[in-house]
Amino acid sequence: MSTVIAHIDVSRPLGRKIVRDLYKHTKTVKIENPLSEEIESQEWVSHEDFWLEMEDKLNEHYGTNQKLKIRK
């Protein structure tokens, strides 16, 4: 079995169609996602911190002092 490496942009419909067609005919398609490395290097915030920041932005934008209810 010979191996061919192709770089296909799957963010567009044509790229996804090409991958589906390849899989349909060969049953072996390997997809590597380079974005996973970028995601691992990003700084993450907790759910509570995100909503507290959103609360501050909304209050600043609308000139209010509302509190969002965060369920636990």
N, C-alpha and C positions, 0 to 999 in steps of 0.2 A: 504494500500500500504506500503510495506517495503522499506527501503532505504539502499543502499549499497554504501559505499565510497571506491573508488579505486584510487590509484595513478598510472596514465598511462603516460609514456614518449611520448608526441606527437611530439617530435622533430625527431622521426624516422617514416618511412612509416608504420611499423607494428602497432605502437601505434595509428597513425591516422586511420588505417583500423579498429582497435578494437573500437574506438570511433564511427566511421561511422556505423559499424554493430550494436552497442548498440543502437544508435539513430534510425536506421532503424527498429529494433524490438520493442523498447519501446517508442519511440517518446519523451522521456524525458532524456536528458543528460545535466548535469550542469558542466561547466568547469570553474575552478578558476585558474587565472594566477598569481602566486606569483611574477612574474617579474615586475608587475606594481608597486609594492612597491619599488623595486630597481630603477626603472626608475624615480620615483618621487624624490628620494633622490640624483640623479645625478645633477651636475652643468651643466646648459645649457648656450650656447653662442649664440649670434645673428648671423644671416645669414652673415652680413657684417663682423663681427669679424672672423668668420670661414674662409671666403675667403681672408681676409687680412693675416691671419696666413698661409694659403695655399700659397699665393703669396710669403711670406717671405721664406717658405721652398723650393719652386721651384727656386726662385732666388739664394738661398744659394747653392742648389744642382747643378744648371747649371752654376753658376757664372755669372748671368745676373742681370739686373736691370729693368725688365719688370713690367708693372702695369696691373693688371687685370681690365677689365671694369665691374663694378658692376651695374646692372640695378636696378632701383627703381620703 
